[in-house]
Amino acid sequence: MIRRRKTMPKRKPQLQNSPQLEQLLNALPTLAFEPELVDLSMDKARLIELMKKDQTEPDMLMDLLSEEFVSELDQRLAMLEAAHSEKSIKSALAKATRHQLAESSKIPHISNPVIVAIFLKTRSALEGRELDLAGLPGAMKEFEQKNHEHIKLLTEQIQTGEKDELGSVADDEHHVEEEFEKRIPPVEEEVYKKFLDLVPAEKQERTEEDLEVFLVDFQPPNIKEWDSGMVKHFIGEWFVENANPLKEDLDSMRESLLSLFQFLDREELLPGGVFDQVSAFLEK
């Protein structure tokens, strides 16, 4: 899984600066106007006190971030996430914002666009100006420009923290990779290569991708322990829950597994009777 994750940026580098990604980032603060969050505001009485002290906006925002407010925001985001399908943009944005809240020790709340939007809405209401969805982009841009230096300093602090964390993560991944290398593969490398050499060229890439999910991500036991129950669990439960596959993905996975099991049966590497049971299940 580590190797696959490392190759992902090489497969789709265009996502890093894609218009779709930019659009998603711009859509984040608009969650503050969703029905589940539209009436949520910060402590107005406390904000009035802070405004009288002529504090900077970032300082005021941080002062208003009580545990009660963060908890209420998280609950409402959870409602928003549950109100939409898992594949919807709003659900994905709500989930991402909740993750940012949960990682507050690593990601300061000042960098959370939804919190900034709620702060701006609250302040505008106190000043007698209603901030609507149309005026939000301009208000967010003004906030960023006025507090550029503070945000810049904060960004540098985040990057420094990320470097330290990446060093720790790299050590952890190195340890995991060492453990992976020690693990006995379910199918011997030479046997698997012999199978792939027999796969038609037009099906080669898809078959490899399917079986990588089964052999690497799912991590089945050694081939000597394979049975139909393992395959049913993989197809019916693990693959569905972890990959959220479409019908064509399921059909492809069944075809790839059947091809592998047919080869292993011809090589007499499967336990007795397993192929008949598995093939009957996969061909349904």
C-alpha positions in Angstrom: 0.0 0.0 0.0 2.9 2.3 0.7 4.4 1.7 -2.8 1.0 2.4 -4.4 0.5 5.6 -2.4 4.0 6.8 -3.4 3.2 6.3 -7.1 -0.2 8.1 -7.1 1.2 11.6 -7.6 3.1 10.3 -10.6 0.0 8.8 -12.1 -2.1 12.0 -11.9 0.0 15.1 -11.3 -2.6 17.2 -13.0 -4.8 17.1 -9.9 -2.4 19.2 -7.9 -3.4 22.4 -9.8 -6.6 21.3 -11.4 -9.6 23.7 -11.8 -11.7 21.2 -10.0 -9.5 21.3 -7.0 -9.4 25.1 -7.0 -13.2 25.1 -7.2 -13.5 22.8 -4.2 -11.2 24.9 -2.1 -13.2 28.0 -3.0 -16.4 26.2 -2.0 -15.2 25.4 1.5 -16.3 28.6 3.2 -19.7 28.4 1.6 -20.6 25.6 4.0 -21.3 28.4 6.5 -24.4 29.2 4.5 -25.8 25.6 4.4 -29.1 25.1 6.3 -27.3 23.1 9.0 -24.8 26.0 9.7 -26.6 29.2 8.5 -27.7 30.3 12.0 -24.4 29.4 13.8 -22.5 32.3 15.1 -19.7 33.1 17.5 -20.2 34.7 20.9 -21.5 38.2 20.0 -21.2 39.7 23.5 -17.6 38.6 23.7 -16.9 39.9 20.2 -18.2 43.3 21.1 -15.7 43.4 24.0 -12.9 42.5 21.7 -13.8 45.0 19.1 -13.7 47.8 21.7 -10.1 46.7 22.6 -9.2 47.3 18.9 -7.6 43.8 18.6 -6.6 42.3 15.2 -9.1 40.1 13.5 -7.0 36.9 13.9 -6.6 37.6 17.6 -10.3 38.1 18.0 -11.1 35.0 16.0 -8.8 32.9 18.1 -10.3 34.3 21.3 -13.8 33.3 20.2 -12.9 29.7 19.5 -14.3 28.2 22.7 -14.6 24.4 23.1 -18.4 24.9 23.0 -18.3 26.6 19.6 -15.9 24.1 18.1 -18.0 21.2 19.4 -21.2 22.8 18.1 -19.6 23.3 14.7 -18.4 19.7 14.5 -21.9 18.4 15.4 -23.5 20.6 12.7 -20.9 19.5 10.1 -21.7 15.9 11.0 -25.4 16.6 10.3 -24.4 18.2 7.0 -22.2 15.2 6.1 -25.0 12.8 6.9 -27.6 14.8 5.0 -25.8 14.2 1.6 -24.6 11.1 -0.1 -21.0 10.0 0.6 -20.0 10.9 -3.0 -21.5 14.5 -2.9 -19.2 17.5 -2.8 -20.9 18.9 0.3 -20.4 15.7 2.2 -16.8 15.6 1.2 -16.2 19.2 2.2 -17.9 18.7 5.6 -15.8 15.6 6.3 -12.6 17.5 5.4 -13.5 20.4 7.7 -14.3 18.0 10.5 -10.9 16.4 10.0 -9.3 19.8 10.2 -11.1 20.5 13.5 -10.0 17.1 14.9 -6.4 17.9 13.9 -6.4 21.4 15.6 -3.1 20.7 17.3 -1.5 20.4 13.9 -3.7 22.7 11.8 -4.6 26.0 13.5 -8.2 27.0 13.4 -7.3 30.3 11.8 -6.6 28.5 8.6 -10.1 26.9 8.5 -12.1 28.7 5.8 -15.4 27.7 7.4 -14.5 29.2 10.8 -13.3 32.4 9.1 -16.6 32.7 7.2 -18.6 32.3 10.4 -16.4 34.9 12.1 -17.0 37.3 9.3 -20.7 36.7 9.3 -20.9 37.3 13.1 -18.9 40.5 12.9 -20.9 41.8 9.9 -24.1 41.2 11.8 -22.8 43.2 14.8 -21.8 46.1 12.5 -25.3 46.1 10.9 -24.1 44.6 7.6 -25.5 41.3 6.6 -22.9 39.2 4.9 -24.6 37.0 2.2 -23.2 34.2 0.0 -22.6 36.7 -2.9 -20.5 38.9 -0.7 -18.5 36.1 0.9 -15.7 35.8 -1.6 -14.9 39.5 -1.4 -15.0 39.4 2.5 -12.7 36.4 2.6 -10.2 38.0 0.2 -10.2 41.2 2.3 -9.6 39.2 5.5 -6.7 37.5 3.9 -5.2 40.7 2.5 -5.5 42.6 5.8 -4.0 39.8 7.8 -1.4 38.7 5.2 1.6 38.9 7.5 0.0 37.1 10.3 -1.2 34.3 8.0 2.2 34.1 6.4 3.9 33.6 9.8 1.3 31.0 10.6 1.9 29.2 7.3 5.6 29.1 8.1 4.9 27.6 11.5 2.6 25.0 9.9 5.3 24.1 7.4 7.9 23.7 10.1 5.6 21.4 12.0 4.8 19.4 8.9 8.5 18.8 8.3 8.9 17.4 11.8 5.8 15.3 11.4 6.9 14.0 7.9 10.2 12.9 9.5 8.3 10.9 12.1 5.9 9.5 9.4 8.8 8.5 7.2 10.3 6.5 10.1 7.0 4.8 10.7 6.5 4.0 7.0 10.0 2.6 6.8 9.2 0.3 9.7 6.0 -0.8 8.1 7.7 -1.4 4.8 10.3 -3.5 6.6 7.5 -5.6 8.1 5.9 -5.9 4.7 9.1 -7.2 3.2 9.3 -9.8 6.0 5.8 -11.0 5.4 5.5 -14.2 3.4 3.6 -13.3 0.2 0.4 -15.3 -0.4 1.5 -16.4 -3.8 5.2 -16.8 -4.8 6.5 -14.1 -7.0 7.6 -16.4 -9.7 4.2 -18.1 -9.8 2.4 -14.8 -10.0 4.7 -13.5 -12.8 4.0 -16.7 -14.7 0.3 -16.1 -14.4 0.6 -12.4 -15.5 2.6 -13.5 -18.6 -0.5 -15.5 -19.7 -3.0 -12.7 -19.3 -4.0 -11.1 -22.6 -2.4 -7.7 -23.2 -5.7 -5.9 -23.4 -6.6 -7.1 -19.9 -3.1 -6.9 -18.3 -3.4 -3.5 -16.6 -6.9 -4.0 -15.2 -6.1 -7.5 -14.0 -2.9 -6.3 -12.2 -4.8 -3.4 -10.5 -7.6 -5.8 -9.3 -5.2 -8.4 -8.0 -3.0 -5.8 -6.3 -6.1 -4.8 -4.2 -6.6 -8.5 -3.4 -3.0 -9.6 -2.8 -1.5 -6.4 -1.3 -4.3 -4.4 0.3 -6.5 -7.2 1.5 -3.5 -9.3 2.5 -4.9 -12.8 2.3 -3.1 -15.7 4.1 -0.7 -18.0 2.3 -2.3 -19.8 -0.6 -2.3 -23.1 1.4 -4.9 -21.6 3.6 -7.2 -20.2 0.9 -10.9 -21.3 0.9 -14.2 -20.1 -0.5 -15.1 -18.3 2.7 -12.1 -16.0 2.3 -13.1 -15.1 -1.2 -16.7 -14.4 -0.2 -15.6 -12.2 2.6 -13.3 -10.3 0.3 -15.9 -9.7 -2.4 -19.0 -9.4 -0.3 -17.6 -7.3 2.6 -14.0 -6.0 2.5 -14.0 -4.9 -1.2 -17.4 -3.2 -0.9 -16.6 -1.4 2.3 -13.1 -0.3 1.5 -13.2 0.4 -2.3 -16.9 1.5 -2.7 -16.9 -0.2 -6.1 -19.3 0.3 -9.0 -20.9 -2.7 -10.6 -18.3 -2.8 -13.4 -15.5 -2.8 -10.7 -17.2 -5.8 -9.0 -17.5 -7.6 -12.3 -13.9 -6.9 -13.2 -12.7 -8.1 -9.8 -14.7 -11.3 -10.1 -13.2 -11.9 -13.6 -9.6 -11.2 -12.4 -10.0 -13.5 -9.4 -11.5 -16.3 -11.5 -8.6 -16.0 -13.9 -6.1 -16.3 -11.1 -7.8 -19.2 -9.5 -8.1 -21.1 -12.8 -4.4 -20.7 -13.3 -3.6 -21.8 -9.7 -5.8 -24.8 -10.1 -4.0 -25.9 -13.2 -0.8 -25.5 -11.4 -2.2 -27.7 -8.6 -1.4 -25.1 -6.0 -4.9 -24.7 -4.4 -6.2 -26.8 -1.5 -8.5 -29.6 -2.7 -12.0 -28.6 -3.7 -11.4 -24.9 -3.3 -11.5 -24.1 -7.0 -14.9 -25.6 -7.6 -16.4 -23.7 -4.7 -14.8 -20.4 -5.6 -15.6 -20.6 -9.3 -19.2 -21.4 -8.6 -19.3 -18.2 -6.4 -17.5 -16.0 -8.8 -19.4 -17.0 -11.9 -22.8 -16.2 -10.3 
